[in-house]
Amino acid sequence: MRPEDIREFVRRQPFQPFRITLTDGRAYDVLHPDLAMVGRSIVAVGLPRPGDTEAIYDRLVTVAILHIMQIKPILSGAPPANGTG
């Protein structure tokens, strides 16, 4: 996975929420483009409080791009991930 690949998901217009799945099975949902910051080797993902609709994070996790196995759009009705495997 390249940083440019991830940035493409963040910048997509119109934005569609997406899920980052890691090699260890953990997954994090990016629900708003303001909640992901892509670097050369990591992605910082802001996790809002459950049920919060604002683009303000409650918790911040950093994910090594090396460990990102897959990025997929979140289908409506899909259960939230945010750290679960």
Summary of the structure (lengths in Angstrom):
residues: 85
radius of gyration: 11.7
end to end distance: 19.9
largest distance: 32.1
contacts: 211
relative contact order: 0.30
helix: 18%
strand: 35%
